[in-house]
Amino acid sequence: MSRETIDLRRLERALAMLDERTRNVFMMSAAEGLSYAEIAERLGISPESVERHLADALHALIRRMERWERPWWRFWR
């Protein structure tokens, strides 16, 4: 299995772990290229809420992807 395939599967798992609203906001931004205002209008939330959901999503995705990248023994100190 290629490195890209492994990374894609990890990303899919990490996305599945997000709550539904946060995942939807992230996908509207990343996959559809919508602006904060467009996402807010579609979901009936404020642009500030969109910003917060995106920040939460990015933080969680980075944290999970980094965790899966490191060998298990690096967590034991």
Secondary structure, 3 states (H helix, E strand, C coil): CCHHHHHHHHHHHHHHHCCHHHHHHHHHHHCCCCCHHHHHHHHCCCHHHHHHHHHHHHHHHHHHHHHHHCCHHHHCC
